[in-house]
Amino acid sequence: MGFAAFADDECPDPARVVADAEQLVLFADLDGARAALLRVESALGCGGPADPIVLAHLWLVEGALLMDSGASSGAATSFAAARRVAPTVWIEGLGPERRKAYEAVAPVTGIGQLAIDAPLGTSGTAWVDGVPEVSPVSVRPGEHLVQYGANGRAWFARIVLVSDEQLLHIAVPPPPAPAHLPMDPNDAIADQVLHVVATPQPVVVLERPEVVETRAPSTRAYPHLAVGTDLAFGGTVGDVFHSRKTDPGTVLTAPLELGGGASGKRLWARGVVSIAPLFAGELPYEDTSGDAQVSPFAAGAHVATGVSFGPLDVGLLGGFTWPGRTVGRFVVGLAIPGAPLEIEARVGANLRSDQPFEPAASLAFVFPGLPAGGWRN
């Protein structure tokens, strides 16, 4: 539970403490993240009612920490709490595996109750998940934040776990004594502190809207952005393995890809257009007059589809590039857990009109939210 003085400079900002914990989880500092999450409860015990967005980030970070610690059941409870208070909030840096675990959490059913027991003679406001309530409070099973205070400031906060059909009593301690009282009793600050500590305040009662559990859609659209390199050998497979120079020789380009796709629980598909400056070799073509020309770049489009196995995407890609190539590739993409990057390798061949085919391989770096099968999760 958290206790603190009412002075703003002595009460840490919960959002900042949660952000610190988030960074520690992303850098795999699990002990540091645990310590930061303990500080969040104290920060919530000396400020105003909790912001649902801050609570969602808190429980998302807690869920990621529990996943990394091997506590999958606890992670599911934390993710369910995050979805309950802010179903549209997600931290992209947590990566696709944690997003899959978040989306796999079943909707919470049942009902429990919280009885918030303030000391005799103490009057104030109770907040549950940042919403003013009157005790006892009916809640969904799972994690909840209970705060208690007066004049819009909490002096108590505790994160509790409520089970189905449980009546959980939360004992609220008396308000903390002020750190100091000014000598002049007519001082405005003294009057405010004494008012908070000693003057009974009416309980604020608001109708809490029904909490509706939602699940992320089973199919999700996503944008695709990638950069990389593409290497094609201007000859046959035998030429490549025997290292014989062919004409037009090795062609090296650097594609930039833009497009979009969609993914479900296992399947993904995308469509992409690209432009690729030429770095080595030649890209010959004939102009409208039939004269031979050489292009300084390639341009094209492709479609790809495949399946996901955790962080691994496997699929097939087909398309064309100008000038004069039809492309086919076998695709393997690997999402880097906790990092805003996916690496995709492609191996296959280009079919040209002037020779059977040319072996080719690509390496692409795909950015957050936009991977091989997409940063789908």
N, C-alpha and C positions, 0 to 999 in steps of 0.2 A: 504494500500500500504506500501511497505517497503523501507526505506532509511537507508544507513549506510556508514561509511567511508570505504576506500578501504583496510585498513590494515587487514591482515588475522586474527590477534588475536582479532579483534573487530567484526568479522563477524561469527556468529554461524553456525555450520554445519547443513544444513536442514535435512539430514538423521538422525542425532542424535535427533533433535527436534521432528521429526515425530515419532521416536522410543519412545520418552518420552510420546507423545500423545497416542500411541498404548497401552503402559502399563497402562496408566490412564483409557482408555476405558475398558481394560480387567478387571481392578479392580473396574469398575463401578463408577469412579470418573468423572462424566460428566462435572462438572464445571471446574475441572483441565484440562480435555481434551480440552474443548473449548478454554481455555487460551493458551494451548500449540499449538493448531492449528493456533491461531492468530499470534503466534511467528514464525510459519513456513513462512508466507508470508513475514515478515521482513527479515528472513534469506535468502530467495530467492532474495531479493532486494539488496544484497550486494556481492553476489558471482558469480560463473559462470553459464552457461546455466543449467537448471534443468535436472537432470537424470530422464528418464522415469520411472525407477523402484521406485525412491523416490516419484515421482508424483503418481504412482499407489498406493503406501502405504498410501500416504496422503489422497487420495480420498476413499480408502477402510476404513480407520479409520474414516474419516468424515461420510461416509455412515453408519458405525456401530453406531456412536454417534447419528446421526439423527434417526436411527431405535429405539434406546433406549429412545430417546426423544419423540417418537410417530409421527415423521414426515416421514412417509413412502414414500411420493412423492419426498421429498428432498433426501432421502436415495437412491432412484432409480436413480436420476440424478447423484449423486456422484459415485455410483457403475458403471454407464454407462461410466463416464469419466475415471475411473480406468481401465475398460476393453478396452477402446479405446487406451490408451497410452501403455498398457502392458497386453494383453489378457491372458497371461499364469501365471500372478502373483496372488497369493492368500495368505492370512495370516491364517494359520490353527487354530491359537488360537482364532479367531473370532467365531468359532463354526458352527454347522450345520444349525441353523436357519438363520443366516446372509448369509451363503453360498447359501441357497435356494433363499433368496431374491436377491442375486447377480445374480444367474443363471436365475431368472425369468424376469430380465430386458430385454425388447424387443430391437432388434437392432435399432440404431438411424438412421433416414432418414432425408432428407432435407439438406439445406445448408444455412449458414449465413456468414457474413463478419465482419472482424475486421479492422478498420482503426486506425492506431497507429500514433497519431499526436504529433511529437516532437516539441519543441520550435524552432522558426525561427532562423536559423543560427546554429542549433545544428545538428551534424552528428554522427551517431552511428549505432549500430546493434539492430534490434528487433528480439526477440525470442518468438515463440508461442509453448508452451509445450516442451520447450528445443530445438526447431529446428529453425535455422535462417530463417527469412522470409522478404519479401518486402511488404509494406502496399499498398493497402488493401489485407488482407489475407482471402481466402475462407476456412471455417471450418465447421465441423459438429455441429449441435445444441448441447448445453450442456455447461459444465464448461471447462474453458481453463485458462492456466497461460500465462500472457503476461509479458515479461521482456524487459528492454531496457538498453543499456549501451554501453561501448566502450572497445576496447582492451581485449575482452573476459570476462569483468566484468560488471555485471549489477549494475545500481544505482536506478532502479525502478522495482517493481514487483507488479502485481495485479492479483487476481483470478477473472474472470468475467464469467457471464452467458450469452450465446448467444442463441437467439431464431431463429427458422426457418425463412428465408427470411429477417432477421434483419441485418442492417448495424450499428454496434456498434462502436462509436468513443471513443478511449482511449487517454486522454490527459496526455502526459508525461511531468513531471516537468523538469526544468534545472538540470544539474548535481550538486551535493552538492559541496560546497567549501571544499578544503582540510583542514584537522584539523589543520595543521601547515605547514609552508614552511621552509626548512633549510636556514640558513643564506647564505651559499655558493651557488650561482645560478648554479655553475658547478657541484654541487653534483648530482650523478647519480639518487638518489631517488627523488630529487627535479625535475629533468628533466622528470622522469617517471610520477610524479603526474601532473606537468604542461601539459605534453603531453596528459594525459587522459582528463583533464578538458578543455583545450583550443584549442587543435589541431583538426581540422575536420578529421573525420575518414570515409572512404568509407563504404557504406552499403553493407554488405555481403549478397548476394542473392544465395540461393540454391533451387533447385527443390525439393519440399516436396513430398514424395511418397503419393499416394492415401491411405487414411485411410480406411481399410476394417473392418467393424464390424463383429466379430465372436461370436458365442455362444458356450458354453460348450456342449460337446456331451450329448445326452439325457440319455445314458447308460454309467456308469463309473465303471471301475474295481478298486478294492481296496484290500490291504492285511489285514489280520486279525491276531491279537495277543491278547491273553487274559490269565489271571490267575484267580484262584478262588478256591472255595471249593465245594465238592459234597458229599451229605449225603444220604446214602441208608439204609433202615431198613430191616433187614433180616427176614421178616415175612409178614403177610397180613396186610391189612388196619385195621382190627379189633385189631391185636396185637399192632399197633401203638397207636390207640386211647385208648386202655386199658393199655398202658404202660407195656405190658408183655415182659420180656426178651426172645428173640428168638435166635436160633442158625443158622447162625454164628453171630448174633447180628448186632449192628449198624456198618456200614462201612463208614469211613471218608477218603476221598482222597483229594488231592490238584492238580487239573489238570492244565497243561500248554498247551495252544492251539495255533497252527500255521496253517494258511491256507489263503484262499482268497475268494473273491466273486465279485458280481456285483450288481449295483443298478440303478434304473431309478427314475422317479419322485415320484413314490409311492411304487413300488415293490422292494424287495431285495432278494438275495439268496447267499448262501455261502457253501463251503466245507472245512472241518477242520480235521486235525489229532491231537491227543493229547497223552500225557503221564502224569500219575498221581501217584506220590508217595503215599503209604498207611500210614495213621497216626493213625487209630484206626480200630479194627475189624480184619477180616480175608478175604482173597481172595483165596478160595480153588480151586484146579484144579487137574486133573490127568495127569501125564507125559506119555510118549510114552509106558512105561511098565505097565501102569494102576495103578501106585502107587499114593496115595494121596499126594499132595504138597500144599504149601501155597506161593503165590506170594507177593513180597514186593511192587508191583506197579501194576497199571492197564494201559492198552494202548488201543487206539481205534480211531474211526473216526465217523464223523457225517455230515449230510447235513441239512440245515435249509433254510426256505423261509418264507416270510411274507410281511406285508405292513407297511408303515410309516404314522404316523399322527403327523406332526410337529416333535418335539423331541422324540416322542414315537414310538417304533418299537414293533410290535406284530407279532408272527409267530409260526410255529411248527418245531420241531427238531426230527430227527430220525437217528439212527446209531447203533453201537455196541461197546462194550468194551471187551477186553480180561482181565481176563478169564470169559467166559461163560455168557455174558449178552447182550441182545438186549435192547436199550434204546429208550424211547419216552418222549418228553417234550413239554409243552406249554411254550412259550418264551415271556417275556415282557422286553424290553430294554428302558432305559431312558437316553438320552444325557444330560449332565450337561451344560447349556448354558454358553458359554465363557470359559469353562474349558476343559482341554485335557483329558476327561474321560467320559465313558459311563458305566452305571451299568445295568447288565442284570440278571434277575431272571428267573429260569426255574423250573417248577413243573411237575412231571409225575411219571413214574414207569419204573423199569427194569424188563424184562422178563427173567427168568432163566429156565434152563432145569430141575432142581430138585424141583421146586415149581412154583405155578402159576405166581406170580409177586411180586416185592418188591417196595413199595412206595419210591420215591426219590425226592430230591430237590437240586438245585444248585444256587450258587451266583457267578457271574463272573464280573471282572473288566477289561474293554476293553480300550486300550490306544489310543492316538491321531491317527487319520487316520485309525483306525482299529476296529470299534465297532460291536455291535450286528448285526445290518443290515449294519454295517460298519460306520466309520466316513465319511459317503458317501458324505457329502456336504462340 
